[in-house]
């Protein structure tokens, strides 16, 4: 006999868990989590939102099996789903958890369980409800982004560079992108002296975006390159104006 499975003890779609916490709990209880492809785990590093829901269930003679669908919204706008199989191997036995990347693997694993071949599942329609994150301004690349933010602040030489609060936010960065912003100060400075402006955009752990603006220039007594970092484009361009004015 097939009956709905009681899901009250299972995480709800309204859970306050972050996507990382949701994934960590799933992998922590799954006996075969080590079999997941590395590429799948790398993609999940950039998840912005998640949803977990019961997909099907079967209870019979003290045995039970349930399948859950776990879906994550990724930073590039795509979605990735993992399937969790929960079952016991004997009446009264502790439930075991397994996780699979597609439904074909899930069906293969389910067919090995000690259920009658004609055991029907109670199935629920698949409804994925992902909380919509803010629209991203950038296309981000996950590449040691927290370390990149740390090095950017470390090489900044201006006294009014972003401080500890910004550094703490950058420590959660999961992806970033660097673009050059064109335009030059109204005063060009002396021959051989140059300015460059770059936006370092970061995707943080909570899905928020943070941009820092880096000014590189050679307006120094010995002509060496100097790096300054500001929290806004306006502040960076004002600094470029001030530097150019010093040598005009």
N, C-alpha and C positions, 0 to 999 in steps of 0.2 A: 504494500500500500504506500502510495506517495503522499507526503504531507508537506506543507510549507515548513521551512526551517526557522526557528526562533533566532532572530538576528540582534536582539537587544544588547548582547554582550560584545557584539562585533562593532568595529569602528563605523560610525555613521558618516554619510556624506557631509554632514554639518560639523564634523570633527574639526577642532582648532589646530590639528596637527599640520605642520608644514609638509610640502611634498617630500623633503628629505627624511623627515621623521616617519612618514607613512611608508616610504620605501624601506627604511632601516628596519621597521617592525616586520614588514613582509619578509624580507630576506633573513631576518633573525630567526623566524619560526619555521621557515621552509627547509626541509631536510636536504633538498637538492639545489639550493641557491648557488652553490659553487659551479654548477653546470651552465649557468646563464652566460651568453656570449659577452665578452669584454665590451664590444661595440654597443650592445644594449645598455650596459651600465654607464658607459661614457655619455650616451645620449641623455640618460636620466639625470645626469649631473646638472643639466640645464633646465630641469622641470620648473614651471611657474605655478602650476595648479594641479590638483589631482581629484579623482573620484573613485570610491570603492563601493561596489554593490553586489548583492546576491544575484546570481544568474540562474542557478538551478539547484534542486535538492532531491534526495531520495532517502526515505527511512523504511527499513524492513527488517523484522525479526532481530531487533537490537543493533543492527548495522545501519550506518548512515554515511552519506557522502553529500557534499555540497561543493559547488563551484562558484567562485567569485571573480568578477571582472574588475581589474584595477587599471585605470587609465590616467595618464599624465599628459598635460599640455606642455609642449616644449617651447624653448625660446624662439625657434624658427617658425612657430605657428602650427607645426604638425602635432599629431597625437601618437602616443605609444601605449599599447595595452599589454599587460601581463595577466595570465590566468592562474588562479590559485585553486588547488584541489585539496579539500579537507575531508578526511575519512577516518574510520576506525577499522581495524583488521579483525576484531572479535567483539562480541557484545560486551559492553562495559569497559572496553579498552580506551586508553587515552587517544584523543584525535591526533592524527598526523597531518602535516601540511607539506604540500609540494607546489612548485611554481613553474609555469611554462610560458614560452613566448608566443605560442599560437594555438589555435583550437585543435589542430590535427594532433599535436603532441599531447594535448589535454585528453582527447578521445582515446589515444593509445594507452595513456596511463590509466584512464578510467576502466578500460576493457580488462585490465589485469586484476581489478579488485574482485573480491569473492561475492559478487552479486549475481542473481539469475540473469541470463542473457536477455530476457524479455523485461527486465526491471525498468519501468518507465520513470523518468524524472519529472518532478514538478518544476516547470520552467517559467521564468519571469521574462517579460520583454526587456530588451536591453535599452536602458535609458541612461545616458551619461550626462551628468550635470556638473560641468567644470565652471568654477567661478571665473568670470572673465577678467583677466589682468588688464592694466592700462595698455593701450596700443603702443608698441615699441617704436621709438624713433630710428633705431639703428638695427643693422644686422650684425650680431655679435659673434665672436669667435672664442670658444673656451680654450685658453692657452696660458695657464699659470697666471691668471688675471690678478689674483690677490698679490702675488709677488711683483707683478708689473706695477701695481699701484704703490706698493711700498717703495720700490726703486725710484719711481717718479717723484715722490715726496722727498726722498732722501737726497736727490741731486738738485733740488730746488734751492737757490741761494738767496732768494728774497726774504726779508724778515717777516713780511705779511703773508707768507704762504699758508695754505690750509693747515690746521693743527691736528690735535689728537682725536677730536671728534670725527673728522673726515678720515683719518687713518683707520679708526675703528670700523667705519662703514666699508672702506676698501678691503679690509681683511675678510669680508664676506663675499667679495666679488667672484663671480663664477664665469664671466666672459667679458670681453672688452673689444673695442675697436678704436683705431687711431686714424684721424683724417686731418689733412692740412687745410687750414682756413686761409684763404687768399685775401689780398688787400694789404696796404702798407701804410705806415704812419704818414701824416701830412708833411712832416719834415723827414727827409730821407737819410740824414746823417752824412758822414764823410765818406769819400770813395773807399771801397773795400770793407765798409761796415754794413752788415746785413741783419735783417730781422726775419724770423719765421714763426708762425703761429700754428699750433696743433691742438685739436680737441681730442682728449682721451676720454671716451665714453665707456662707462662700466655698467654692467648688469649685476645688481647686488643679489644677495641670497634671498631676499623677500620679494624679488621681482621688480623693485624700484630701479630707476636709472639715475646715475650720477655722472656729471661731466666735469672734468678739470681742464684748464686751458694753460698750455705750456708755451712760453715765449723763449725762443732761442735767439741769441744775438751776439754780436762781437763788439758791442759798445763797451769795451773794457780798456783799461790803461795799456795793456800789452797786446790787445787784439785777440785774446783767447775767447773761445765760445763760453757763454754763460747761460744757465737755465734758470728761469723763473716760472713759478706755477701759481695760478690764480683760480678762484672758485667760479668766476664768470667770465664770459667773453668781453664784456664791457670793461671789467677791471684789467684784463690782460691788454686790451687795446689802449687803455689809458696809460698803462705802464710803458708800452711801446712809444707812445707820444712823448712821455717824459724823458725817456732815454734818448730819443732822437733830438729833443730840444737841448739836451746837455752838450751836444757836439755840433749843432747847426751854426 
